[in-house]
Amino acid sequence: MSEEEIIKKIAFNIKVERMRKNLTQFQLAEMIDVHEKYIGKVESGKQNLTIKTLIKLANALDIKLSKLVDIE
């Protein structure tokens, strides 16, 4: 799997989990103290994520980090 495919899969996982929690991009952005546009870029695979941000996202979504980075 290419780097781009992995990034897109992680982005998809983030979007699915956000929607599963019935959160808007704005709400999730507020929870991790970033701009709403940042979440949009993350979910479209256009924003590289740090491990710290992935941890914040997992905590905000109340899921294990491994669920966000699951690329199977």
PDB file with SEQRES, HELIX, SHEET and CRYST1 records, atoms N, CA, C and O in Angstrom:
SEQRES   1 A   72  MET SER GLU GLU GLU ILE ILE LYS LYS ILE ALA PHE ASN          
SEQRES   2 A   72  ILE LYS VAL GLU ARG MET ARG LYS ASN LEU THR GLN PHE          
SEQRES   3 A   72  GLN LEU ALA GLU MET ILE ASP VAL HIS GLU LYS TYR ILE          
SEQRES   4 A   72  GLY LYS VAL GLU SER GLY LYS GLN ASN LEU THR ILE LYS          
SEQRES   5 A   72  THR LEU ILE LYS LEU ALA ASN ALA LEU ASP ILE LYS LEU          
SEQRES   6 A   72  SER LYS LEU VAL ASP ILE GLU                                  
HELIX    1 AA1 GLU A    3  ARG A   20  1                                  18    
HELIX    2 AA2 GLN A   25  ILE A   32  1                                   8    
HELIX    3 AA3 GLU A   36  GLU A   43  1                                   8    
HELIX    4 AA4 ILE A   51  ALA A   60  1                                  10    
HELIX    5 AA5 LEU A   65  LEU A   68  1                                   4    
CRYST1    1.000    1.000    1.000  90.00  90.00  90.00 P 1           1          
ATOM      1  N   MET A   1       0.858  -1.172   0.000  1.00  0.00           N  
ATOM      2  CA  MET A   1       0.000   0.000   0.000  1.00  0.00           C  
ATOM      3  C   MET A   1       0.903   1.234   0.000  1.00  0.00           C  
ATOM      4  O   MET A   1       1.868   1.305   0.762  1.00  0.00           O  
ATOM      5  N   SER A   2       0.588   2.191  -0.849  1.00  0.00           N  
ATOM      6  CA  SER A   2       1.401   3.410  -0.947  1.00  0.00           C  
ATOM      7  C   SER A   2       1.123   4.350   0.229  1.00  0.00           C  
ATOM      8  O   SER A   2       0.120   4.215   0.929  1.00  0.00           O  
ATOM      9  N   GLU A   3       2.029   5.299   0.428  1.00  0.00           N  
ATOM     10  CA  GLU A   3       1.837   6.294   1.493  1.00  0.00           C  
ATOM     11  C   GLU A   3       0.525   7.035   1.300  1.00  0.00           C  
ATOM     12  O   GLU A   3      -0.214   7.264   2.257  1.00  0.00           O  
ATOM     13  N   GLU A   4       0.239   7.407   0.063  1.00  0.00           N  
ATOM     14  CA  GLU A   4      -0.996   8.151  -0.226  1.00  0.00           C  
ATOM     15  C   GLU A   4      -2.229   7.321   0.119  1.00  0.00           C  
ATOM     16  O   GLU A   4      -3.199   7.847   0.664  1.00  0.00           O  
ATOM     17  N   GLU A   5      -2.197   6.048  -0.191  1.00  0.00           N  
ATOM     18  CA  GLU A   5      -3.331   5.173   0.129  1.00  0.00           C  
ATOM     19  C   GLU A   5      -3.511   5.041   1.640  1.00  0.00           C  
ATOM     20  O   GLU A   5      -4.638   5.015   2.135  1.00  0.00           O  
ATOM     21  N   ILE A   6      -2.419   4.960   2.358  1.00  0.00           N  
ATOM     22  CA  ILE A   6      -2.484   4.861   3.819  1.00  0.00           C  
ATOM     23  C   ILE A   6      -3.067   6.140   4.409  1.00  0.00           C  
ATOM     24  O   ILE A   6      -3.923   6.085   5.292  1.00  0.00           O  
ATOM     25  N   ILE A   7      -2.607   7.289   3.926  1.00  0.00           N  
ATOM     26  CA  ILE A   7      -3.123   8.577   4.407  1.00  0.00           C  
ATOM     27  C   ILE A   7      -4.616   8.679   4.144  1.00  0.00           C  
ATOM     28  O   ILE A   7      -5.370   9.115   5.014  1.00  0.00           O  
ATOM     29  N   LYS A   8      -5.049   8.281   2.952  1.00  0.00           N  
ATOM     30  CA  LYS A   8      -6.476   8.352   2.616  1.00  0.00           C  
ATOM     31  C   LYS A   8      -7.302   7.411   3.492  1.00  0.00           C  
ATOM     32  O   LYS A   8      -8.427   7.742   3.865  1.00  0.00           O  
ATOM     33  N   LYS A   9      -6.759   6.253   3.819  1.00  0.00           N  
ATOM     34  CA  LYS A   9      -7.478   5.306   4.674  1.00  0.00           C  
ATOM     35  C   LYS A   9      -7.617   5.850   6.094  1.00  0.00           C  
ATOM     36  O   LYS A   9      -8.683   5.744   6.701  1.00  0.00           O  
ATOM     37  N   ILE A  10      -6.551   6.427   6.618  1.00  0.00           N  
ATOM     38  CA  ILE A  10      -6.619   7.025   7.955  1.00  0.00           C  
ATOM     39  C   ILE A  10      -7.607   8.191   7.951  1.00  0.00           C  
ATOM     40  O   ILE A  10      -8.391   8.346   8.887  1.00  0.00           O  
ATOM     41  N   ALA A  11      -7.569   9.004   6.904  1.00  0.00           N  
ATOM     42  CA  ALA A  11      -8.500  10.129   6.770  1.00  0.00           C  
ATOM     43  C   ALA A  11      -9.943   9.623   6.764  1.00  0.00           C  
ATOM     44  O   ALA A  11     -10.813  10.200   7.416  1.00  0.00           O  
ATOM     45  N   PHE A  12     -10.184   8.549   6.028  1.00  0.00           N  
ATOM     46  CA  PHE A  12     -11.514   7.950   5.966  1.00  0.00           C  
ATOM     47  C   PHE A  12     -11.945   7.457   7.348  1.00  0.00           C  
ATOM     48  O   PHE A  12     -13.085   7.670   7.761  1.00  0.00           O  
ATOM     49  N   ASN A  13     -11.028   6.798   8.057  1.00  0.00           N  
ATOM     50  CA  ASN A  13     -11.339   6.297   9.403  1.00  0.00           C  
ATOM     51  C   ASN A  13     -11.742   7.433  10.340  1.00  0.00           C  
ATOM     52  O   ASN A  13     -12.680   7.296  11.125  1.00  0.00           O  
ATOM     53  N   ILE A  14     -11.036   8.544  10.252  1.00  0.00           N  
ATOM     54  CA  ILE A  14     -11.345   9.697  11.101  1.00  0.00           C  
ATOM     55  C   ILE A  14     -12.744  10.214  10.790  1.00  0.00           C  
ATOM     56  O   ILE A  14     -13.529  10.486  11.698  1.00  0.00           O  
ATOM     57  N   LYS A  15     -13.049  10.347   9.508  1.00  0.00           N  
ATOM     58  CA  LYS A  15     -14.368  10.858   9.109  1.00  0.00           C  
ATOM     59  C   LYS A  15     -15.481   9.913   9.563  1.00  0.00           C  
ATOM     60  O   LYS A  15     -16.501  10.359  10.088  1.00  0.00           O  
ATOM     61  N   VAL A  16     -15.287   8.622   9.362  1.00  0.00           N  
ATOM     62  CA  VAL A  16     -16.299   7.638   9.765  1.00  0.00           C  
ATOM     63  C   VAL A  16     -16.554   7.709  11.267  1.00  0.00           C  
ATOM     64  O   VAL A  16     -17.705   7.708  11.702  1.00  0.00           O  
ATOM     65  N   GLU A  17     -15.494   7.771  12.053  1.00  0.00           N  
ATOM     66  CA  GLU A  17     -15.653   7.822  13.509  1.00  0.00           C  
ATOM     67  C   GLU A  17     -16.306   9.125  13.956  1.00  0.00           C  
ATOM     68  O   GLU A  17     -17.121   9.125  14.878  1.00  0.00           O  
ATOM     69  N   ARG A  18     -15.956  10.232  13.309  1.00  0.00           N  
ATOM     70  CA  ARG A  18     -16.593  11.518  13.643  1.00  0.00           C  
ATOM     71  C   ARG A  18     -18.087  11.445  13.365  1.00  0.00           C  
ATOM     72  O   ARG A  18     -18.901  11.865  14.187  1.00  0.00           O  
ATOM     73  N   MET A  19     -18.442  10.911  12.203  1.00  0.00           N  
ATOM     74  CA  MET A  19     -19.854  10.819  11.835  1.00  0.00           C  
ATOM     75  C   MET A  19     -20.594   9.834  12.739  1.00  0.00           C  
ATOM     76  O   MET A  19     -21.760  10.049  13.072  1.00  0.00           O  
ATOM     77  N   ARG A  20     -19.922   8.764  13.133  1.00  0.00           N  
ATOM     78  CA  ARG A  20     -20.528   7.780  14.038  1.00  0.00           C  
ATOM     79  C   ARG A  20     -20.890   8.425  15.374  1.00  0.00           C  
ATOM     80  O   ARG A  20     -21.864   8.031  16.016  1.00  0.00           O  
ATOM     81  N   LYS A  21     -20.108   9.408  15.786  1.00  0.00           N  
ATOM     82  CA  LYS A  21     -20.361  10.129  17.042  1.00  0.00           C  
ATOM     83  C   LYS A  21     -21.299  11.321  16.836  1.00  0.00           C  
ATOM     84  O   LYS A  21     -21.568  12.076  17.770  1.00  0.00           O  
ATOM     85  N   ASN A  22     -21.793  11.481  15.609  1.00  0.00           N  
ATOM     86  CA  ASN A  22     -22.694  12.590  15.273  1.00  0.00           C  
ATOM     87  C   ASN A  22     -22.086  13.952  15.576  1.00  0.00           C  
ATOM     88  O   ASN A  22     -22.755  14.846  16.093  1.00  0.00           O  
ATOM     89  N   LEU A  23     -20.806  14.092  15.244  1.00  0.00           N  
ATOM     90  CA  LEU A  23     -20.113  15.362  15.438  1.00  0.00           C  
ATOM     91  C   LEU A  23     -19.900  16.050  14.099  1.00  0.00           C  
ATOM     92  O   LEU A  23     -19.656  15.396  13.085  1.00  0.00           O  
ATOM     93  N   THR A  24     -19.995  17.367  14.106  1.00  0.00           N  
ATOM     94  CA  THR A  24     -19.631  18.130  12.918  1.00  0.00           C  
ATOM     95  C   THR A  24     -18.115  18.325  12.924  1.00  0.00           C  
ATOM     96  O   THR A  24     -17.450  18.105  13.936  1.00  0.00           O  
ATOM     97  N   GLN A  25     -17.587  18.739  11.786  1.00  0.00           N  
ATOM     98  CA  GLN A  25     -16.165  19.063  11.734  1.00  0.00           C  
ATOM     99  C   GLN A  25     -15.850  20.182  12.718  1.00  0.00           C  
ATOM    100  O   GLN A  25     -14.808  20.167  13.373  1.00  0.00           O  
ATOM    101  N   PHE A  26     -16.744  21.141  12.818  1.00  0.00           N  
ATOM    102  CA  PHE A  26     -16.550  22.259  13.743  1.00  0.00           C  
ATOM    103  C   PHE A  26     -16.467  21.768  15.192  1.00  0.00           C  
ATOM    104  O   PHE A  26     -15.590  22.192  15.945  1.00  0.00           O  
ATOM    105  N   GLN A  27     -17.373  20.884  15.572  1.00  0.00           N  
ATOM    106  CA  GLN A  27     -17.380  20.371  16.947  1.00  0.00           C  
ATOM    107  C   GLN A  27     -16.096  19.605  17.262  1.00  0.00           C  
ATOM    108  O   GLN A  27     -15.500  19.785  18.324  1.00  0.00           O  
ATOM    109  N   LEU A  28     -15.677  18.751  16.328  1.00  0.00           N  
ATOM    110  CA  LEU A  28     -14.448  17.993  16.548  1.00  0.00           C  
ATOM    111  C   LEU A  28     -13.247  18.928  16.616  1.00  0.00           C  
ATOM    112  O   LEU A  28     -12.349  18.739  17.436  1.00  0.00           O  
ATOM    113  N   ALA A  29     -13.236  19.926  15.760  1.00  0.00           N  
ATOM    114  CA  ALA A  29     -12.141  20.904  15.762  1.00  0.00           C  
ATOM    115  C   ALA A  29     -12.049  21.602  17.115  1.00  0.00           C  
ATOM    116  O   ALA A  29     -10.955  21.773  17.653  1.00  0.00           O  
ATOM    117  N   GLU A  30     -13.185  22.001  17.661  1.00  0.00           N  
ATOM    118  CA  GLU A  30     -13.188  22.653  18.973  1.00  0.00           C  
ATOM    119  C   GLU A  30     -12.661  21.720  20.059  1.00  0.00           C  
ATOM    120  O   GLU A  30     -11.972  22.156  20.981  1.00  0.00           O  
ATOM    121  N   MET A  31     -12.985  20.452  19.946  1.00  0.00           N  
ATOM    122  CA  MET A  31     -12.570  19.483  20.959  1.00  0.00           C  
ATOM    123  C   MET A  31     -11.055  19.298  21.004  1.00  0.00           C  
ATOM    124  O   MET A  31     -10.494  19.006  22.060  1.00  0.00           O  
ATOM    125  N   ILE A  32     -10.391  19.470  19.853  1.00  0.00           N  
ATOM    126  CA  ILE A  32      -8.933  19.283  19.837  1.00  0.00           C  
ATOM    127  C   ILE A  32      -8.194  20.597  19.601  1.00  0.00           C  
ATOM    128  O   ILE A  32      -6.985  20.607  19.369  1.00  0.00           O  
ATOM    129  N   ASP A  33      -8.930  21.701  19.660  1.00  0.00           N  
ATOM    130  CA  ASP A  33      -8.349  23.043  19.583  1.00  0.00           C  
ATOM    131  C   ASP A  33      -7.625  23.317  18.260  1.00  0.00           C  
ATOM    132  O   ASP A  33      -6.482  23.774  18.238  1.00  0.00           O  
ATOM    133  N   VAL A  34      -8.327  23.023  17.159  1.00  0.00           N  
ATOM    134  CA  VAL A  34      -7.829  23.366  15.826  1.00  0.00           C  
ATOM    135  C   VAL A  34      -8.961  24.037  15.058  1.00  0.00           C  
ATOM    136  O   VAL A  34     -10.099  24.072  15.528  1.00  0.00           O  
ATOM    137  N   HIS A  35      -8.654  24.565  13.886  1.00  0.00           N  
ATOM    138  CA  HIS A  35      -9.666  25.210  13.052  1.00  0.00           C  
ATOM    139  C   HIS A  35     -10.469  24.146  12.308  1.00  0.00           C  
ATOM    140  O   HIS A  35      -9.958  23.075  11.980  1.00  0.00           O  
ATOM    141  N   GLU A  36     -11.716  24.461  12.053  1.00  0.00           N  
ATOM    142  CA  GLU A  36     -12.608  23.556  11.323  1.00  0.00           C  
ATOM    143  C   GLU A  36     -12.012  23.150   9.972  1.00  0.00           C  
ATOM    144  O   GLU A  36     -12.148  21.999   9.555  1.00  0.00           O  
ATOM    145  N   LYS A  37     -11.358  24.082   9.294  1.00  0.00           N  
ATOM    146  CA  LYS A  37     -10.765  23.780   7.987  1.00  0.00           C  
ATOM    147  C   LYS A  37      -9.674  22.719   8.107  1.00  0.00           C  
ATOM    148  O   LYS A  37      -9.456  21.941   7.177  1.00  0.00           O  
ATOM    149  N   TYR A  38      -9.000  22.688   9.231  1.00  0.00           N  
ATOM    150  CA  TYR A  38      -7.968  21.681   9.470  1.00  0.00           C  
ATOM    151  C   TYR A  38      -8.587  20.284   9.439  1.00  0.00           C  
ATOM    152  O   TYR A  38      -8.037  19.369   8.826  1.00  0.00           O  
ATOM    153  N   ILE A  39      -9.724  20.127  10.098  1.00  0.00           N  
ATOM    154  CA  ILE A  39     -10.407  18.828  10.115  1.00  0.00           C  
ATOM    155  C   ILE A  39     -10.825  18.446   8.698  1.00  0.00           C  
ATOM    156  O   ILE A  39     -10.707  17.284   8.310  1.00  0.00           O  
ATOM    157  N   GLY A  40     -11.307  19.401   7.935  1.00  0.00           N  
ATOM    158  CA  GLY A  40     -11.677  19.134   6.546  1.00  0.00           C  
ATOM    159  C   GLY A  40     -10.494  18.641   5.733  1.00  0.00           C  
ATOM    160  O   GLY A  40     -10.623  17.710   4.938  1.00  0.00           O  
ATOM    161  N   LYS A  41      -9.348  19.264   5.931  1.00  0.00           N  
ATOM    162  CA  LYS A  41      -8.135  18.840   5.221  1.00  0.00           C  
ATOM    163  C   LYS A  41      -7.690  17.455   5.681  1.00  0.00           C  
ATOM    164  O   LYS A  41      -7.251  16.636   4.874  1.00  0.00           O  
ATOM    165  N   VAL A  42      -7.804  17.204   6.965  1.00  0.00           N  
ATOM    166  CA  VAL A  42      -7.447  15.884   7.504  1.00  0.00           C  
ATOM    167  C   VAL A  42      -8.327  14.817   6.860  1.00  0.00           C  
ATOM    168  O   VAL A  42      -7.830  13.797   6.381  1.00  0.00           O  
ATOM    169  N   GLU A  43      -9.625  15.055   6.853  1.00  0.00           N  
ATOM    170  CA  GLU A  43     -10.566  14.061   6.340  1.00  0.00           C  
ATOM    171  C   GLU A  43     -10.475  13.869   4.833  1.00  0.00           C  
ATOM    172  O   GLU A  43     -10.920  12.847   4.311  1.00  0.00           O  
ATOM    173  N   SER A  44      -9.912  14.825   4.141  1.00  0.00           N  
ATOM    174  CA  SER A  44      -9.731  14.674   2.692  1.00  0.00           C  
ATOM    175  C   SER A  44      -8.343  14.130   2.352  1.00  0.00           C  
ATOM    176  O   SER A  44      -8.016  13.933   1.181  1.00  0.00           O  
ATOM    177  N   GLY A  45      -7.536  13.892   3.376  1.00  0.00           N  
ATOM    178  CA  GLY A  45      -6.200  13.349   3.158  1.00  0.00           C  
ATOM    179  C   GLY A  45      -5.187  14.370   2.697  1.00  0.00           C  
ATOM    180  O   GLY A  45      -4.113  14.005   2.218  1.00  0.00           O  
ATOM    181  N   LYS A  46      -5.508  15.645   2.834  1.00  0.00           N  
ATOM    182  CA  LYS A  46      -4.623  16.715   2.372  1.00  0.00           C  
ATOM    183  C   LYS A  46      -3.763  17.307   3.482  1.00  0.00           C  
ATOM    184  O   LYS A  46      -2.935  18.182   3.227  1.00  0.00           O  
ATOM    185  N   GLN A  47      -3.951  16.841   4.698  1.00  0.00           N  
ATOM    186  CA  GLN A  47      -3.210  17.366   5.845  1.00  0.00           C  
ATOM    187  C   GLN A  47      -2.453  16.231   6.521  1.00  0.00           C  
ATOM    188  O   GLN A  47      -3.056  15.249   6.954  1.00  0.00           O  
ATOM    189  N   ASN A  48      -1.145  16.363   6.612  1.00  0.00           N  
ATOM    190  CA  ASN A  48      -0.362  15.378   7.352  1.00  0.00           C  
ATOM    191  C   ASN A  48      -0.633  15.547   8.840  1.00  0.00           C  
ATOM    192  O   ASN A  48      -0.794  16.663   9.334  1.00  0.00           O  
ATOM    193  N   LEU A  49      -0.681  14.432   9.538  1.00  0.00           N  
ATOM    194  CA  LEU A  49      -0.979  14.450  10.966  1.00  0.00           C  
ATOM    195  C   LEU A  49       0.242  14.064  11.779  1.00  0.00           C  
ATOM    196  O   LEU A  49       1.028  13.203  11.384  1.00  0.00           O  
ATOM    197  N   THR A  50       0.382  14.710  12.910  1.00  0.00           N  
ATOM    198  CA  THR A  50       1.405  14.279  13.858  1.00  0.00           C  
ATOM    199  C   THR A  50       0.799  13.180  14.731  1.00  0.00           C  
ATOM    200  O   THR A  50      -0.420  13.021  14.790  1.00  0.00           O  
ATOM    201  N   ILE A  51       1.646  12.446  15.389  1.00  0.00           N  
ATOM    202  CA  ILE A  51       1.157  11.425  16.315  1.00  0.00           C  
ATOM    203  C   ILE A  51       0.364  12.096  17.434  1.00  0.00           C  
ATOM    204  O   ILE A  51      -0.647  11.563  17.892  1.00  0.00           O  
ATOM    205  N   LYS A  52       0.822  13.252  17.865  1.00  0.00           N  
ATOM    206  CA  LYS A  52       0.126  13.997  18.922  1.00  0.00           C  
ATOM    207  C   LYS A  52      -1.307  14.329  18.498  1.00  0.00           C  
ATOM    208  O   LYS A  52      -2.237  14.191  19.292  1.00  0.00           O  
ATOM    209  N   THR A  53      -1.484  14.764  17.255  1.00  0.00           N  
ATOM    210  CA  THR A  53      -2.822  15.097  16.766  1.00  0.00           C  
ATOM    211  C   THR A  53      -3.673  13.844  16.636  1.00  0.00           C  
ATOM    212  O   THR A  53      -4.864  13.873  16.946  1.00  0.00           O  
ATOM    213  N   LEU A  54      -3.086  12.749  16.184  1.00  0.00           N  
ATOM    214  CA  LEU A  54      -3.833  11.489  16.108  1.00  0.00           C  
ATOM    215  C   LEU A  54      -4.319  11.064  17.492  1.00  0.00           C  
ATOM    216  O   LEU A  54      -5.444  10.585  17.641  1.00  0.00           O  
ATOM    217  N   ILE A  55      -3.479  11.237  18.488  1.00  0.00           N  
ATOM    218  CA  ILE A  55      -3.868  10.897  19.863  1.00  0.00           C  
ATOM    219  C   ILE A  55      -5.011  11.793  20.325  1.00  0.00           C  
ATOM    220  O   ILE A  55      -5.967  11.315  20.936  1.00  0.00           O  
ATOM    221  N   LYS A  56      -4.919  13.086  20.038  1.00  0.00           N  
ATOM    222  CA  LYS A  56      -5.999  14.016  20.406  1.00  0.00           C  
ATOM    223  C   LYS A  56      -7.309  13.614  19.731  1.00  0.00           C  
ATOM    224  O   LYS A  56      -8.368  13.631  20.358  1.00  0.00           O  
ATOM    225  N   LEU A  57      -7.231  13.253  18.455  1.00  0.00           N  
ATOM    226  CA  LEU A  57      -8.433  12.843  17.726  1.00  0.00           C  
ATOM    227  C   LEU A  57      -9.030  11.577  18.333  1.00  0.00           C  
ATOM    228  O   LEU A  57     -10.241  11.497  18.540  1.00  0.00           O  
ATOM    229  N   ALA A  58      -8.194  10.598  18.615  1.00  0.00           N  
ATOM    230  CA  ALA A  58      -8.685   9.351  19.213  1.00  0.00           C  
ATOM    231  C   ALA A  58      -9.341   9.623  20.564  1.00  0.00           C  
ATOM    232  O   ALA A  58     -10.404   9.076  20.861  1.00  0.00           O  
ATOM    233  N   ASN A  59      -8.718  10.457  21.374  1.00  0.00           N  
ATOM    234  CA  ASN A  59      -9.290  10.790  22.683  1.00  0.00           C  
ATOM    235  C   ASN A  59     -10.610  11.532  22.539  1.00  0.00           C  
ATOM    236  O   ASN A  59     -11.569  11.237  23.252  1.00  0.00           O  
ATOM    237  N   ALA A  60     -10.667  12.493  21.623  1.00  0.00           N  
ATOM    238  CA  ALA A  60     -11.898  13.259  21.415  1.00  0.00           C  
ATOM    239  C   ALA A  60     -13.027  12.359  20.918  1.00  0.00           C  
ATOM    240  O   ALA A  60     -14.190  12.557  21.270  1.00  0.00           O  
ATOM    241  N   LEU A  61     -12.678  11.377  20.105  1.00  0.00           N  
ATOM    242  CA  LEU A  61     -13.678  10.459  19.558  1.00  0.00           C  
ATOM    243  C   LEU A  61     -13.937   9.270  20.486  1.00  0.00           C  
ATOM    244  O   LEU A  61     -14.781   8.421  20.201  1.00  0.00           O  
ATOM    245  N   ASP A  62     -13.203   9.222  21.595  1.00  0.00           N  
ATOM    246  CA  ASP A  62     -13.346   8.168  22.599  1.00  0.00           C  
ATOM    247  C   ASP A  62     -13.154   6.772  21.997  1.00  0.00           C  
ATOM    248  O   ASP A  62     -13.942   5.855  22.231  1.00  0.00           O  
ATOM    249  N   ILE A  63     -12.082   6.650  21.218  1.00  0.00           N  
ATOM    250  CA  ILE A  63     -11.734   5.367  20.612  1.00  0.00           C  
ATOM    251  C   ILE A  63     -10.238   5.130  20.785  1.00  0.00           C  
ATOM    252  O   ILE A  63      -9.489   6.049  21.119  1.00  0.00           O  
ATOM    253  N   LYS A  64      -9.815   3.903  20.557  1.00  0.00           N  
ATOM    254  CA  LYS A  64      -8.391   3.580  20.609  1.00  0.00           C  
ATOM    255  C   LYS A  64      -7.698   4.152  19.382  1.00  0.00           C  
ATOM    256  O   LYS A  64      -8.267   4.175  18.291  1.00  0.00           O  
ATOM    257  N   LEU A  65      -6.492   4.604  19.563  1.00  0.00           N  
ATOM    258  CA  LEU A  65      -5.689   5.127  18.460  1.00  0.00           C  
ATOM    259  C   LEU A  65      -5.577   4.098  17.340  1.00  0.00           C  
ATOM    260  O   LEU A  65      -5.591   4.455  16.162  1.00  0.00           O  
ATOM    261  N   SER A  66      -5.468   2.845  17.701  1.00  0.00           N  
ATOM    262  CA  SER A  66      -5.322   1.783  16.703  1.00  0.00           C  
ATOM    263  C   SER A  66      -6.501   1.728  15.734  1.00  0.00           C  
ATOM    264  O   SER A  66      -6.342   1.294  14.593  1.00  0.00           O  
ATOM    265  N   LYS A  67      -7.665   2.157  16.170  1.00  0.00           N  
ATOM    266  CA  LYS A  67      -8.835   2.151  15.288  1.00  0.00           C  
ATOM    267  C   LYS A  67      -8.691   3.195  14.183  1.00  0.00           C  
ATOM    268  O   LYS A  67      -9.150   2.979  13.062  1.00  0.00           O  
ATOM    269  N   LEU A  68      -8.060   4.318  14.494  1.00  0.00           N  
ATOM    270  CA  LEU A  68      -7.861   5.355  13.478  1.00  0.00           C  
ATOM    271  C   LEU A  68      -6.812   4.955  12.456  1.00  0.00           C  
ATOM    272  O   LEU A  68      -6.928   5.286  11.276  1.00  0.00           O  
ATOM    273  N   VAL A  69      -5.798   4.249  12.905  1.00  0.00           N  
ATOM    274  CA  VAL A  69      -4.702   3.909  11.993  1.00  0.00           C  
ATOM    275  C   VAL A  69      -4.833   2.501  11.416  1.00  0.00           C  
ATOM    276  O   VAL A  69      -3.898   2.003  10.788  1.00  0.00           O  
ATOM    277  N   ASP A  70      -5.968   1.864  11.618  1.00  0.00           N  
ATOM    278  CA  ASP A  70      -6.218   0.541  11.046  1.00  0.00           C  
ATOM    279  C   ASP A  70      -6.366   0.671   9.531  1.00  0.00           C  
ATOM    280  O   ASP A  70      -7.295   1.315   9.045  1.00  0.00           O  
ATOM    281  N   ILE A  71      -5.453   0.062   8.799  1.00  0.00           N  
ATOM    282  CA  ILE A  71      -5.486   0.192   7.337  1.00  0.00           C  
ATOM    283  C   ILE A  71      -5.837  -1.120   6.646  1.00  0.00           C  
ATOM    284  O   ILE A  71      -5.676  -1.246   5.432  1.00  0.00           O  
ATOM    285  N   GLU A  72      -6.304  -2.076   7.395  1.00  0.00           N  
ATOM    286  CA  GLU A  72      -6.690  -3.379   6.827  1.00  0.00           C  
ATOM    287  C   GLU A  72      -7.947  -3.271   6.016  1.00  0.00           C  
ATOM    288  O   GLU A  72      -8.415  -4.268   5.466  1.00  0.00           O  
TER     289      GLU A  72                                                      
END                                                                             
